[in-house]
Amino acid sequence: MSNPRLEINLKGIASNTKILGDYYKTKGIIICAVTKVVCGSIEIANILVQSGIVLLADSKLANIKKMFLAGVKSKFLLIGTPMLSEANDIVKYADISLNSELEVIRRLSYFAIKRKTVHQIILMIELGDLREGILPKDVESMVKAILLLKGVNLVGLGTNLACFGGVVPTEGNMNELISITKYIEIRFDLNFTYISAGNSANYEWFSAAKEIEKINQLRIGESIFLGCEPLYRKPILKLNRNIFTLVAEVTEVKVKASVPYGEIAQNFFGHKPDFPEKGLMERVILGVGLQDVLISGLNPYKDFEILGGSSDHTIINTKGNKLKVGDEVKFNLNYPALLSAMTSPYIFKEFIQ
């Protein structure tokens, strides 16, 4: 088998998607699946659609274009803040986009008219996380301006939390979104299709809420692929948490000192390293490094200690567990590590049916 490789359990993705879809539906929320962390994988996108997803979301237009051209039978939502330079292709490949800049929406309107189509808009509102979104005080004037444009259809309002600022979705900020929605719908005689309240981080809020008003969509990625919520990384329901396994091959096994010797200067990372003295140890080198995956986001399946790495190597302390050259070592991954591994062209992707 090719190494390093990422083993991907498609059955686990299907199971997690169905469980989460059914769970959120109990209070009237439909989930759209975010394919960002899997780089718009066609194999995974098709599994998501087969598992009941009707709207796929991605932050990269290139991923949406890839899925569109591959014939994935889904509508597509661009969740990355749209670029002016991509407006023509956004209209061409995405059905909906999250927006916060009127200049961009005007550009989308221009190309939608040119293509004789209508592009759907969800207006993003800033509720504390300080990433994308307009301030609540500006929503009314922004909606008024959007409604004057042809070629675009304002189909909803949304917000995003727990990404940049780590702000927790709570009853307070969710009720603020609901209040804004009610006011805007009455003020402009609208009935929004989508009130898109956030992402996998909304799980705790959703679980605690007895009933949910207006909010009807969440954009879910991490919960589907890693089986946990991202605020405290708590496991969710009976979800599969081992869908992705990174496999690396042993390239060297040697007993060496635990502390580098000789004159010490900056290392690969640009800082002076400091290692604790642990005496001689069996140090194993794996054929995977920072050019392939975020090493700090790896968790060995067995009781090994990750000592560090460089662009092409990861060094582990076997802690008495014997390995030989050619053996394989397996790791679980957190979200940033999974993102880097899926993005890396040097890691072979093996889809397990």
C-alpha atoms as a printed R data frame, in Angstrom:
    type eleno elety resid chain resno       x      y       z
1   ATOM     1    CA   MET     A     1   0.000  0.000   0.000
2   ATOM     2    CA   SER     A     2   1.043  3.605  -0.602
3   ATOM     3    CA   ASN     A     3   2.473  5.553   2.329
4   ATOM     4    CA   PRO     A     4   1.847  7.906   3.959
5   ATOM     5    CA   ARG     A     5  -1.884  7.423   3.465
6   ATOM     6    CA   LEU     A     6  -5.162  8.541   4.915
7   ATOM     7    CA   GLU     A     7  -7.677  5.736   5.347
8   ATOM     8    CA   ILE     A     8 -11.217  7.108   4.998
9   ATOM     9    CA   ASN     A     9 -14.213  5.133   6.265
10  ATOM    10    CA   LEU     A    10 -17.080  6.069   3.932
11  ATOM    11    CA   LYS     A    11 -19.578  3.933   5.852
12  ATOM    12    CA   GLY     A    12 -18.757  5.913   8.995
13  ATOM    13    CA   ILE     A    13 -19.379  9.198   7.170
14  ATOM    14    CA   ALA     A    14 -22.750  7.925   5.950
15  ATOM    15    CA   SER     A    15 -23.740  6.792   9.437
16  ATOM    16    CA   ASN     A    16 -22.724 10.060  11.111
17  ATOM    17    CA   THR     A    17 -24.544 12.097   8.476
18  ATOM    18    CA   LYS     A    18 -27.795 10.193   8.921
19  ATOM    19    CA   ILE     A    19 -27.642 10.296  12.735
20  ATOM    20    CA   LEU     A    20 -26.973 14.043  12.808
21  ATOM    21    CA   GLY     A    21 -29.549 14.781  10.120
22  ATOM    22    CA   ASP     A    22 -32.255 12.937  12.050
23  ATOM    23    CA   TYR     A    23 -31.212 14.526  15.359
24  ATOM    24    CA   TYR     A    24 -31.308 18.145  14.149
25  ATOM    25    CA   LYS     A    25 -34.542 17.527  12.273
26  ATOM    26    CA   THR     A    26 -36.310 16.859  15.604
27  ATOM    27    CA   LYS     A    27 -36.406 20.635  16.164
28  ATOM    28    CA   GLY     A    28 -36.836 21.731  12.576
29  ATOM    29    CA   ILE     A    29 -33.224 22.251  11.511
30  ATOM    30    CA   ILE     A    30 -31.881 20.894   8.230
31  ATOM    31    CA   ILE     A    31 -28.111 20.466   8.083
32  ATOM    32    CA   CYS     A    32 -25.970 21.222   5.084
33  ATOM    33    CA   ALA     A    33 -22.649 19.383   4.991
34  ATOM    34    CA   VAL     A    34 -19.430 21.380   4.821
35  ATOM    35    CA   THR     A    35 -16.853 19.711   2.567
36  ATOM    36    CA   LYS     A    36 -14.061 22.204   3.308
37  ATOM    37    CA   VAL     A    37 -11.974 19.899   5.516
38  ATOM    38    CA   VAL     A    38 -12.095 17.118   2.906
39  ATOM    39    CA   CYS     A    39 -11.215 19.497   0.044
40  ATOM    40    CA   GLY     A    40 -14.429 18.848  -1.843
41  ATOM    41    CA   SER     A    41 -13.663 15.135  -2.224
42  ATOM    42    CA   ILE     A    42 -15.966 13.699  -4.888
43  ATOM    43    CA   GLU     A    43 -16.147 10.312  -3.164
44  ATOM    44    CA   ILE     A    44 -17.135 11.902   0.138
45  ATOM    45    CA   ALA     A    45 -19.524 14.386  -1.489
46  ATOM    46    CA   ASN     A    46 -21.418 11.548  -3.157
47  ATOM    47    CA   ILE     A    47 -21.675  9.664   0.141
48  ATOM    48    CA   LEU     A    48 -23.056 12.783   1.837
49  ATOM    49    CA   VAL     A    49 -25.699 13.200  -0.869
50  ATOM    50    CA   GLN     A    50 -26.622  9.519  -0.690
51  ATOM    51    CA   SER     A    51 -27.043  9.976   3.073
52  ATOM    52    CA   GLY     A    52 -29.681 12.672   2.705
53  ATOM    53    CA   ILE     A    53 -27.734 15.923   2.247
54  ATOM    54    CA   VAL     A    54 -29.310 18.248  -0.334
55  ATOM    55    CA   LEU     A    55 -26.966 21.230   0.110
56  ATOM    56    CA   LEU     A    56 -23.172 20.964   0.163
57  ATOM    57    CA   ALA     A    57 -21.156 23.900   1.508
58  ATOM    58    CA   ASP     A    58 -17.522 24.789   0.949
59  ATOM    59    CA   SER     A    59 -15.304 27.804   1.573
60  ATOM    60    CA   LYS     A    60 -13.275 27.259  -1.606
61  ATOM    61    CA   LEU     A    61 -14.904 27.958  -4.951
62  ATOM    62    CA   ALA     A    62 -12.384 25.562  -6.535
63  ATOM    63    CA   ASN     A    63 -13.872 22.712  -4.476
64  ATOM    64    CA   ILE     A    64 -17.418 23.652  -5.470
65  ATOM    65    CA   LYS     A    65 -16.382 23.820  -9.123
66  ATOM    66    CA   LYS     A    66 -14.769 20.387  -8.826
67  ATOM    67    CA   MET     A    67 -17.913 18.838  -7.343
68  ATOM    68    CA   PHE     A    68 -20.149 20.635  -9.852
69  ATOM    69    CA   LEU     A    69 -18.144 19.443 -12.851
70  ATOM    70    CA   ALA     A    70 -18.032 15.901 -11.463
71  ATOM    71    CA   GLY     A    71 -21.811 15.819 -11.513
72  ATOM    72    CA   VAL     A    72 -22.412 15.617  -7.758
73  ATOM    73    CA   LYS     A    73 -26.198 15.823  -7.439
74  ATOM    74    CA   SER     A    74 -26.488 18.633  -4.923
75  ATOM    75    CA   LYS     A    75 -26.988 22.353  -4.631
76  ATOM    76    CA   PHE     A    76 -23.877 24.268  -3.546
77  ATOM    77    CA   LEU     A    77 -23.365 26.962  -0.933
78  ATOM    78    CA   LEU     A    78 -20.202 29.078  -0.891
79  ATOM    79    CA   ILE     A    79 -19.436 29.801   2.776
80  ATOM    80    CA   GLY     A    80 -16.088 31.537   2.261
81  ATOM    81    CA   THR     A    81 -16.522 35.311   1.999
82  ATOM    82    CA   PRO     A    82 -16.912 35.855  -1.771
83  ATOM    83    CA   MET     A    83 -14.154 37.621  -3.700
84  ATOM    84    CA   LEU     A    84 -14.938 40.291  -6.279
85  ATOM    85    CA   SER     A    85 -12.549 38.572  -8.674
86  ATOM    86    CA   GLU     A    86 -14.524 35.310  -8.448
87  ATOM    87    CA   ALA     A    87 -18.019 36.766  -8.842
88  ATOM    88    CA   ASN     A    88 -18.606 35.401 -12.343
89  ATOM    89    CA   ASP     A    89 -17.635 31.849 -11.379
90  ATOM    90    CA   ILE     A    90 -19.571 32.071  -8.097
91  ATOM    91    CA   VAL     A    91 -22.736 32.696 -10.081
92  ATOM    92    CA   LYS     A    92 -21.797 29.911 -12.490
93  ATOM    93    CA   TYR     A    93 -21.014 27.155  -9.967
94  ATOM    94    CA   ALA     A    94 -22.663 28.058  -6.627
95  ATOM    95    CA   ASP     A    95 -26.405 28.285  -6.049
96  ATOM    96    CA   ILE     A    96 -26.088 30.326  -2.846
97  ATOM    97    CA   SER     A    97 -23.355 32.362  -1.150
98  ATOM    98    CA   LEU     A    98 -22.868 33.931   2.280
99  ATOM    99    CA   ASN     A    99 -22.307 37.677   1.883
100 ATOM   100    CA   SER     A   100 -21.456 40.748   3.927
101 ATOM   101    CA   GLU     A   101 -20.256 43.326   1.352
102 ATOM   102    CA   LEU     A   102 -22.686 45.261  -0.844
103 ATOM   103    CA   GLU     A   103 -20.042 45.840  -3.527
104 ATOM   104    CA   VAL     A   104 -19.626 42.089  -3.922
105 ATOM   105    CA   ILE     A   105 -23.382 41.508  -4.031
106 ATOM   106    CA   ARG     A   106 -23.655 44.141  -6.773
107 ATOM   107    CA   ARG     A   107 -20.988 42.293  -8.754
108 ATOM   108    CA   LEU     A   108 -22.863 39.015  -8.278
109 ATOM   109    CA   SER     A   109 -26.006 40.781  -9.484
110 ATOM   110    CA   TYR     A   110 -24.194 41.993 -12.603
111 ATOM   111    CA   PHE     A   111 -22.974 38.538 -13.606
112 ATOM   112    CA   ALA     A   112 -26.261 36.858 -12.713
113 ATOM   113    CA   ILE     A   113 -28.110 39.246 -15.035
114 ATOM   114    CA   LYS     A   114 -25.497 38.616 -17.712
115 ATOM   115    CA   ARG     A   115 -26.008 34.855 -17.333
116 ATOM   116    CA   LYS     A   116 -29.802 35.258 -17.231
117 ATOM   117    CA   THR     A   117 -30.027 33.539 -13.875
118 ATOM   118    CA   VAL     A   118 -30.695 34.405 -10.232
119 ATOM   119    CA   HIS     A   119 -28.071 33.908  -7.544
120 ATOM   120    CA   GLN     A   120 -29.247 33.409  -3.968
121 ATOM   121    CA   ILE     A   121 -27.823 35.448  -1.104
122 ATOM   122    CA   ILE     A   122 -27.649 34.798   2.642
123 ATOM   123    CA   LEU     A   123 -26.702 38.001   4.475
124 ATOM   124    CA   MET     A   124 -24.268 37.358   7.320
125 ATOM   125    CA   ILE     A   125 -24.641 39.220  10.629
126 ATOM   126    CA   GLU     A   126 -21.835 39.853  13.125
127 ATOM   127    CA   LEU     A   127 -22.809 38.552  16.579
128 ATOM   128    CA   GLY     A   128 -19.479 38.652  18.386
129 ATOM   129    CA   ASP     A   129 -16.995 36.229  16.814
130 ATOM   130    CA   LEU     A   130 -15.499 39.073  14.736
131 ATOM   131    CA   ARG     A   131 -15.110 37.232  11.489
132 ATOM   132    CA   GLU     A   132 -17.504 37.915   8.572
133 ATOM   133    CA   GLY     A   133 -20.826 39.712   8.964
134 ATOM   134    CA   ILE     A   134 -22.375 43.175   9.075
135 ATOM   135    CA   LEU     A   135 -23.272 44.837  12.371
136 ATOM   136    CA   PRO     A   136 -26.890 44.383  13.523
137 ATOM   137    CA   LYS     A   137 -27.519 48.140  13.260
138 ATOM   138    CA   ASP     A   138 -26.731 47.992   9.528
139 ATOM   139    CA   VAL     A   139 -28.964 45.058   8.597
140 ATOM   140    CA   GLU     A   140 -32.027 47.097   7.650
141 ATOM   141    CA   SER     A   141 -30.195 49.435   5.289
142 ATOM   142    CA   MET     A   142 -28.256 46.541   3.746
143 ATOM   143    CA   VAL     A   143 -31.418 44.532   3.110
144 ATOM   144    CA   LYS     A   144 -33.055 47.586   1.531
145 ATOM   145    CA   ALA     A   145 -30.100 47.964  -0.852
146 ATOM   146    CA   ILE     A   146 -30.027 44.270  -1.786
147 ATOM   147    CA   LEU     A   147 -33.750 44.197  -2.564
148 ATOM   148    CA   LEU     A   148 -33.231 46.879  -5.203
149 ATOM   149    CA   LEU     A   149 -30.845 44.640  -7.155
150 ATOM   150    CA   LYS     A   150 -31.865 42.311  -9.971
151 ATOM   151    CA   GLY     A   151 -30.240 38.947 -10.531
152 ATOM   152    CA   VAL     A   152 -29.881 38.209  -6.817
153 ATOM   153    CA   ASN     A   153 -32.466 36.902  -4.364
154 ATOM   154    CA   LEU     A   154 -32.064 37.500  -0.636
155 ATOM   155    CA   VAL     A   155 -33.117 34.103   0.727
156 ATOM   156    CA   GLY     A   156 -31.915 34.325   4.301
157 ATOM   157    CA   LEU     A   157 -29.895 35.672   7.182
158 ATOM   158    CA   GLY     A   158 -27.046 33.935   8.947
159 ATOM   159    CA   THR     A   159 -24.257 34.179  11.454
160 ATOM   160    CA   ASN     A   160 -21.035 32.397  12.294
161 ATOM   161    CA   LEU     A   161 -19.599 31.762  15.753
162 ATOM   162    CA   ALA     A   162 -16.808 29.798  17.429
163 ATOM   163    CA   CYS     A   163 -14.392 30.050  14.497
164 ATOM   164    CA   PHE     A   164 -12.135 33.093  14.849
165 ATOM   165    CA   GLY     A   165 -13.059 34.392  18.297
166 ATOM   166    CA   GLY     A   166 -14.252 31.132  19.870
167 ATOM   167    CA   VAL     A   167 -17.565 32.770  20.826
168 ATOM   168    CA   VAL     A   168 -20.036 30.165  22.079
169 ATOM   169    CA   PRO     A   169 -23.480 29.949  20.454
170 ATOM   170    CA   THR     A   170 -25.891 30.686  23.318
171 ATOM   171    CA   GLU     A   171 -29.546 31.394  23.863
172 ATOM   172    CA   GLY     A   172 -28.610 35.089  23.946
173 ATOM   173    CA   ASN     A   173 -26.908 35.438  20.554
174 ATOM   174    CA   MET     A   174 -29.297 32.970  18.909
175 ATOM   175    CA   ASN     A   175 -32.282 34.983  20.174
176 ATOM   176    CA   GLU     A   176 -30.651 38.124  18.781
177 ATOM   177    CA   LEU     A   177 -30.520 36.472  15.347
178 ATOM   178    CA   ILE     A   178 -34.171 35.448  15.716
179 ATOM   179    CA   SER     A   179 -35.206 38.970  16.734
180 ATOM   180    CA   ILE     A   180 -33.399 40.533  13.775
181 ATOM   181    CA   THR     A   181 -35.034 38.005  11.458
182 ATOM   182    CA   LYS     A   182 -38.522 38.762  12.741
183 ATOM   183    CA   TYR     A   183 -38.021 42.497  12.395
184 ATOM   184    CA   ILE     A   184 -36.623 42.307   8.858
185 ATOM   185    CA   GLU     A   185 -39.314 39.912   7.651
186 ATOM   186    CA   ILE     A   186 -42.066 42.218   8.937
187 ATOM   187    CA   ARG     A   187 -40.329 45.411   7.792
188 ATOM   188    CA   PHE     A   188 -39.879 44.218   4.197
189 ATOM   189    CA   ASP     A   189 -42.721 41.661   3.962
190 ATOM   190    CA   LEU     A   190 -40.280 38.765   3.510
191 ATOM   191    CA   ASN     A   191 -40.375 35.088   4.367
192 ATOM   192    CA   PHE     A   192 -36.786 33.843   4.416
193 ATOM   193    CA   THR     A   193 -35.968 30.337   3.201
194 ATOM   194    CA   TYR     A   194 -32.870 30.029   5.370
195 ATOM   195    CA   ILE     A   195 -31.945 31.257   8.826
196 ATOM   196    CA   SER     A   196 -28.452 29.800   8.979
197 ATOM   197    CA   ALA     A   197 -27.349 30.003  12.607
198 ATOM   198    CA   GLY     A   198 -23.876 28.503  12.571
199 ATOM   199    CA   ASN     A   199 -21.938 25.266  12.520
200 ATOM   200    CA   SER     A   200 -20.993 22.169  14.518
201 ATOM   201    CA   ALA     A   201 -20.376 24.438  17.529
202 ATOM   202    CA   ASN     A   202 -24.163 24.953  17.830
203 ATOM   203    CA   TYR     A   203 -24.645 21.412  19.133
204 ATOM   204    CA   GLU     A   204 -24.749 22.303  22.859
205 ATOM   205    CA   TRP     A   205 -27.162 25.194  22.226
206 ATOM   206    CA   PHE     A   206 -29.387 22.968  20.116
207 ATOM   207    CA   SER     A   207 -29.402 20.159  22.690
208 ATOM   208    CA   ALA     A   208 -30.385 22.534  25.509
209 ATOM   209    CA   ALA     A   209 -33.116 24.387  23.581
210 ATOM   210    CA   LYS     A   210 -36.626 23.066  24.219
211 ATOM   211    CA   GLU     A   211 -37.912 24.552  20.987
212 ATOM   212    CA   ILE     A   212 -36.310 26.613  18.274
213 ATOM   213    CA   GLU     A   213 -37.992 29.479  16.463
214 ATOM   214    CA   LYS     A   214 -37.101 30.654  12.943
215 ATOM   215    CA   ILE     A   215 -33.612 29.061  12.811
216 ATOM   216    CA   ASN     A   216 -33.736 26.218  10.306
217 ATOM   217    CA   GLN     A   217 -30.204 25.574   9.035
218 ATOM   218    CA   LEU     A   218 -26.760 24.690  10.383
219 ATOM   219    CA   ARG     A   219 -23.569 24.215   8.369
220 ATOM   220    CA   ILE     A   220 -22.011 21.018   9.736
221 ATOM   221    CA   GLY     A   221 -18.518 19.688   9.031
222 ATOM   222    CA   GLU     A   222 -16.473 18.675  12.073
223 ATOM   223    CA   SER     A   223 -19.326 16.775  13.735
224 ATOM   224    CA   ILE     A   224 -19.851 14.636  10.638
225 ATOM   225    CA   PHE     A   225 -16.185 13.864  10.057
226 ATOM   226    CA   LEU     A   226 -14.796 13.681  13.606
227 ATOM   227    CA   GLY     A   227 -17.888 12.797  15.621
228 ATOM   228    CA   CYS     A   228 -17.536 15.620  18.143
229 ATOM   229    CA   GLU     A   229 -18.532 19.210  18.793
230 ATOM   230    CA   PRO     A   230 -15.711 21.762  18.391
231 ATOM   231    CA   LEU     A   231 -16.188 23.866  21.556
232 ATOM   232    CA   TYR     A   232 -14.913 21.264  24.011
233 ATOM   233    CA   ARG     A   233 -14.366 18.320  21.621
234 ATOM   234    CA   LYS     A   234 -17.017 16.259  23.415
235 ATOM   235    CA   PRO     A   235 -18.216 13.124  21.581
236 ATOM   236    CA   ILE     A   236 -21.705 13.430  20.087
237 ATOM   237    CA   LEU     A   237 -24.402 10.783  20.397
238 ATOM   238    CA   LYS     A   238 -23.212  7.472  18.947
239 ATOM   239    CA   LEU     A   239 -21.132  8.977  16.188
240 ATOM   240    CA   ASN     A   240 -18.078  7.275  14.726
241 ATOM   241    CA   ARG     A   241 -14.952  9.151  15.875
242 ATOM   242    CA   ASN     A   242 -12.379  7.180  13.884
243 ATOM   243    CA   ILE     A   243 -13.418  7.853  10.310
244 ATOM   244    CA   PHE     A   244  -9.960  9.113   9.287
245 ATOM   245    CA   THR     A   245  -6.743  7.243  10.100
246 ATOM   246    CA   LEU     A   246  -3.306  8.504   9.088
247 ATOM   247    CA   VAL     A   247  -0.849  5.694   8.368
248 ATOM   248    CA   ALA     A   248   2.901  6.378   8.279
249 ATOM   249    CA   GLU     A   249   5.772  4.014   7.547
250 ATOM   250    CA   VAL     A   250   8.826  3.479   9.754
251 ATOM   251    CA   THR     A   251  11.998  4.502   7.913
252 ATOM   252    CA   GLU     A   252  14.597  4.293  10.708
253 ATOM   253    CA   VAL     A   253  14.881  2.630  14.123
254 ATOM   254    CA   LYS     A   254  17.854  3.564  16.323
255 ATOM   255    CA   VAL     A   255  18.707  3.871  20.009
256 ATOM   256    CA   LYS     A   256  19.918  7.437  20.480
257 ATOM   257    CA   ALA     A   257  20.216 10.141  23.123
258 ATOM   258    CA   SER     A   258  17.119 12.068  24.177
259 ATOM   259    CA   VAL     A   259  18.883 15.451  23.984
260 ATOM   260    CA   PRO     A   260  20.693 16.777  20.878
261 ATOM   261    CA   TYR     A   261  24.419 17.350  21.391
262 ATOM   262    CA   GLY     A   262  26.832 19.841  19.870
263 ATOM   263    CA   GLU     A   263  26.411 23.597  19.477
264 ATOM   264    CA   ILE     A   264  22.685 24.385  19.297
265 ATOM   265    CA   ALA     A   265  21.172 27.140  17.122
266 ATOM   266    CA   GLN     A   266  17.767 27.536  15.457
267 ATOM   267    CA   ASN     A   267  15.965 24.442  14.219
268 ATOM   268    CA   PHE     A   268  13.578 23.953  11.297
269 ATOM   269    CA   PHE     A   269  10.910 26.056  13.038
270 ATOM   270    CA   GLY     A   270  13.224 29.016  13.593
271 ATOM   271    CA   HIS     A   271  13.560 28.662  17.360
272 ATOM   272    CA   LYS     A   272  16.094 27.138  19.713
273 ATOM   273    CA   PRO     A   273  14.841 23.711  20.856
274 ATOM   274    CA   ASP     A   274  14.818 22.482  24.428
275 ATOM   275    CA   PHE     A   275  14.456 18.773  25.158
276 ATOM   276    CA   PRO     A   276  14.157 17.094  28.575
277 ATOM   277    CA   GLU     A   277  16.867 14.585  29.510
278 ATOM   278    CA   LYS     A   278  15.417 11.074  29.377
279 ATOM   279    CA   GLY     A   279  18.585  9.102  28.696
280 ATOM   280    CA   LEU     A   280  18.928  6.721  25.785
281 ATOM   281    CA   MET     A   281  15.727  5.796  23.967
282 ATOM   282    CA   GLU     A   282  14.628  3.895  20.897
283 ATOM   283    CA   ARG     A   283  13.838  6.682  18.450
284 ATOM   284    CA   VAL     A   284  11.803  5.862  15.361
285 ATOM   285    CA   ILE     A   285  11.580  8.041  12.246
286 ATOM   286    CA   LEU     A   286   8.383  7.998  10.189
287 ATOM   287    CA   GLY     A   287   8.157  8.981   6.543
288 ATOM   288    CA   VAL     A   288   5.714 11.829   7.074
289 ATOM   289    CA   GLY     A   289   6.352 15.432   8.078
290 ATOM   290    CA   LEU     A   290   5.020 18.944   8.299
291 ATOM   291    CA   GLN     A   291   4.811 19.273   4.532
292 ATOM   292    CA   ASP     A   292   2.222 16.502   4.710
293 ATOM   293    CA   VAL     A   293   0.308 17.019   7.950
294 ATOM   294    CA   LEU     A   294   0.132 19.166  11.086
295 ATOM   295    CA   ILE     A   295   2.102 16.880  13.415
296 ATOM   296    CA   SER     A   296   0.816 18.539  16.585
297 ATOM   297    CA   GLY     A   297  -2.698 17.419  15.633
298 ATOM   298    CA   LEU     A   298  -1.826 13.710  15.531
299 ATOM   299    CA   ASN     A   299  -2.656 11.211  18.272
300 ATOM   300    CA   PRO     A   300  -1.011  7.746  18.016
301 ATOM   301    CA   TYR     A   301  -3.301  4.738  18.314
302 ATOM   302    CA   LYS     A   302  -0.661  3.022  20.458
303 ATOM   303    CA   ASP     A   303   1.308  4.341  23.437
304 ATOM   304    CA   PHE     A   304   3.961  6.217  21.471
305 ATOM   305    CA   GLU     A   305   5.296  9.700  22.213
306 ATOM   306    CA   ILE     A   306   5.651 12.165  19.346
307 ATOM   307    CA   LEU     A   307   8.962 13.939  19.922
308 ATOM   308    CA   GLY     A   308   8.617 16.333  16.998
309 ATOM   309    CA   GLY     A   309   9.472 16.480  13.353
310 ATOM   310    CA   SER     A   310  10.653 18.409  10.339
311 ATOM   311    CA   SER     A   311   9.281 18.939   6.835
312 ATOM   312    CA   ASP     A   312   9.629 15.261   5.884
313 ATOM   313    CA   HIS     A   313  10.111 13.345   9.139
314 ATOM   314    CA   THR     A   314   8.220 12.638  12.345
315 ATOM   315    CA   ILE     A   315  10.214 11.274  15.278
316 ATOM   316    CA   ILE     A   316   8.601  9.170  17.985
317 ATOM   317    CA   ASN     A   317   9.675  7.512  21.213
318 ATOM   318    CA   THR     A   318   8.365  3.947  21.081
319 ATOM   319    CA   LYS     A   319   8.259  3.736  24.925
320 ATOM   320    CA   GLY     A   320   9.225  0.102  24.758
321 ATOM   321    CA   ASN     A   321   6.871 -0.862  21.933
322 ATOM   322    CA   LYS     A   322   9.060 -2.572  19.345
323 ATOM   323    CA   LEU     A   323   8.971 -1.402  15.744
324 ATOM   324    CA   LYS     A   324  11.088 -2.252  12.719
325 ATOM   325    CA   VAL     A   325  11.759 -0.570   9.397
326 ATOM   326    CA   GLY     A   326   8.737 -1.013   7.116
327 ATOM   327    CA   ASP     A   327   6.189 -1.211   9.954
328 ATOM   328    CA   GLU     A   328   3.194  1.095   9.893
329 ATOM   329    CA   VAL     A   329   2.133  3.461  12.668
330 ATOM   330    CA   LYS     A   330  -1.447  4.745  12.824
331 ATOM   331    CA   PHE     A   331  -2.760  8.070  14.099
332 ATOM   332    CA   ASN     A   332  -6.054  9.745  14.833
333 ATOM   333    CA   LEU     A   333  -6.298 13.379  13.658
334 ATOM   334    CA   ASN     A   334  -7.864 16.538  15.007
335 ATOM   335    CA   TYR     A   335  -9.578 19.017  12.661
336 ATOM   336    CA   PRO     A   336  -6.501 21.101  11.674
337 ATOM   337    CA   ALA     A   337  -4.455 17.928  11.107
338 ATOM   338    CA   LEU     A   338  -7.221 16.435   8.966
339 ATOM   339    CA   LEU     A   339  -7.432 19.656   6.951
340 ATOM   340    CA   SER     A   340  -3.690 19.595   6.271
341 ATOM   341    CA   ALA     A   341  -3.632 15.876   5.428
342 ATOM   342    CA   MET     A   342  -6.537 16.159   2.987
343 ATOM   343    CA   THR     A   343  -4.906 19.187   1.370
344 ATOM   344    CA   SER     A   344  -1.502 17.533   0.992
345 ATOM   345    CA   PRO     A   345  -0.823 15.995  -2.440
346 ATOM   346    CA   TYR     A   346   1.794 13.759  -0.798
347 ATOM   347    CA   ILE     A   347  -0.674 11.770   1.285
348 ATOM   348    CA   PHE     A   348  -2.473  8.998  -0.588
349 ATOM   349    CA   LYS     A   349  -6.241  8.893   0.091
350 ATOM   350    CA   GLU     A   350  -7.674  5.396   0.476
351 ATOM   351    CA   PHE     A   351 -11.465  5.210   0.539
352 ATOM   352    CA   ILE     A   352 -12.764  2.222   2.462
353 ATOM   353    CA   GLN     A   353 -16.251  1.102   1.428
